[in-house]
Amino acid sequence: MSNRAVLEVIALDAEDAVAARAGGADRLELVTDMAADGLTPSRETFAAIRAAVDIPLRVMLRMADGFDAGDLDVLAGQARAMRAEGADEFVLGFLDGDAHPDLAAVERLVAELDGCRWTFHRAIDRAADREALRRRLADLPGLDTYLTAGSAAGVDDGIPTLLAEAARSREPGYEAQMLVGGGLHLHHLPRLREAGIDAFHIGGAARPAGWSAPVDAAAVREWREALDA
């Protein structure tokens, strides 16, 4: 069905990936270390997941908790290594000390990605000016998605922002797909879908037993069915 919403699920390993795929995930975000809110996984992990499932994989490029890029040479090396392993979709996002987009860091990595599609993640929710950030990033090659809750506090607080931005989807800086995630619950879906939002991201919601347990295919299926309803 053409208006099927995208369901992206966080996967830490091949077991997660297989369960998420079985539950109806369309795409996976690959990370390690959720205690630090998700860092770049190893090449070995990427390769194992790529061998286990046939759906798109977006690989996190991030070295430490927070939104500082850190050592750009190391991060660029990670991006090159992932590209060499076959990764072709990515997730990244960095802010400077004034909470403006760190364009030098983003542009350095985008150059390494060589046209690959990528998501600017929830750094947008910590930005000093969301609209200015979107304008500054609008022309970067490959940027096709913003992962956002609309607020640093999560979707509950961010709904007004999400609805307002969804209404601007044809304006410059707003054409990238909005991928809603961060404190997202099933009860949020009807209102967001009604606003035309068509991509959703879950992490903890796919793991009812917590982050120490694997993705639960039945939990993912519940989201898939809610989105397809």
N, C-alpha and C positions, 0 to 999 in steps of 0.2 A: 504494500500500500504506500502511495507516494508521500502521504503526510505522516508516516511512521516517525515517532520521535527517537532521537539518538539516546541510548542509555550507555554511559561510560562508567566503568567500575574500576576502582583501584585494585591492582594485583601486585603481590609481593613475590610470588613464585609461580611455578607451573601448575601446582595444585589449585591455587586461587584462580588462575587463568582458565583452567578446564571447567571449574565450577561456575565461574561467571559466564562463560560461553554457553554452558548447558542451561543456565537460567535465563538466557536471552540477551546478554550484553552485546552491544554492537561494536564496542571499542574498549580497550583497556588503557589505563594510565599506569605505567610501570614505575615503581619507586622502591626504595628501601628505607628503613628507619623512620617509621611513622612517629616515633617519639620526638623527632626533629621536624615533623610535619612533611616528611617525604623528601628523600635525597636521590641522587643518581644511582640506579642499580648497577650491579656488575655486568660486564660483557657476558659472563657465563649465564647469569640469570636471564638476560635478554635472549640469549641463544636458546636456552631451555624452553622459555615461554613461546618464542617464535616457532619452535619445533612442535609445540603442544597444541597450538590453536591457529586458526586461519583468519582471525579477525584483525582489524587494524590495531596497532600498538603505538601509544604515544609515550615516549621515554622522557622522564624528568631530567633536566639539567640544573642541578642545584647542589652545592657543596656543604651548606650549613643552614641551620634554622635561621629564619629571618629573611630579609630581602636584599641583603648586601651580596654582591656578586662574589666577593672574595678574590682568590687568585685566578685571574682570567686565563693565564697560560694553562693552568691545570684544567680549568673548565673547558677551554677550547680543545685540549687534548682528549678529554672525555667525549666531547662531541665527535671528534674525528674517529675515535675508537668505536663509538656506537655506529657511526656511518659505515665504517669498514666491516662491522658485524652484520650490516644489512638494515639497520634502523632507518626509517624514512619519515617518521613523524615525531615531534618533540613537544615538550612543555617547558617554558622558562618565563622569567619575569624578575626584574631587579629595579630597586628604587635607590636613589642617592640619599644623602643625609637629610635633605629637605623634603623627602617623600615625593620627589619628582622622578619620572622614569630615568633610569641610568642608561641613557642612549648609547654611550660608549660600550658598555658591557653587552647590551642587547645586540647592537650592530656587529660586534665582534663575533658573537655566537651565530647570528644569522648568516654571516659570511661563511662560517664553517658548514652550515647546514645546506648551502648551495641550492636554495630553492625548495627545500623540503617544507611541508606544511607544519605549522606549530601553533600552540596555544599560549597566550599570555595569561598566566595564572592569577591567583587571588591577590597578588601584589596590587592589582587595581583597587582592591577594597581598602588598602592602606594608603592610597595615593592622596596627596594634598588636593588634587583637582582631577577628578575622573575624566571630565570632558577634555581638558588640556592634554592629559595622557593619551587619550584616544586619538586626538588630532596629531600629536607628535609621532605616534607609532603607525599612523594610517597607511603610509606608503612603503612600509617595510615588506620585502618579499616573503611570501609564505605565511604571513599572519592571517589565519582564517577563523580563529576562535578566541573568545575571552571566557575564562573560567571565573565566575563571580557569584557572590552571595548578595551583592548589592550593598553590603555593609560588612565592616570588619567583625561585627558581632554575630553575623549569620543571617540566614534567609528571613527569619521572623522580622528582624529589623530592616532588612533590605528590600522587602517586597515593593514599597513605593518607588524606589530607585530602579528596580528591575522592570517594573511595568512602564515607567517613563522612558527608559532606554529602549525597551522593546518597541515602543511606539515610534522610535526614531530610526528604525532599521534601514531605511533607505537614504539616510543622511551620511555625508562624509564622516568617516571615523566610526560609524556604527554598523557598517555592512558586515563585519565579521560575525559569525554565529555566536550567540550568547549561550554558554554552557553553564547552567545554574548548579551550584554545589556549595556546600558549607553550611551545615545545620539544616539541610533539606529534609523535609518529612513528606510522607505520602499525602497528608492533608493540604499541602501547598500546591499540589499538582493541578487541580482543576482551574484555579485562578491563573496560574502561570500559562497553562495550555491555552486558556481562553484568550490570553493576551498575544498568542502566536509564538510563544517560546517553545522551541522544539528540540532542546538538548539538555540532558540532565546527568549529573555526576554524583556517584555515591561511593562512600568509603566504609565508614562504620555501619551504615545502614545495611550493608551486604554481609555483616558479621554480627549477628545477634549475640554471639558468645564473647564478643570483644576482639581486640586486635591480636590477642595471642592465639586466637582460633582462625581457621581458614575461612575463606569466602563460603557462604552457604547458598547453594544453587536455588533452594526454595525461596530464600529471601530475595534474591535477584529476580526470580520469576514473579514474585508479588509486585515488584516495581514494573516489570515488563508488562504484566497484565493491566496494571493501573494506567500505564501510559497508552496502552492499546485500546483501552475501554472507550 
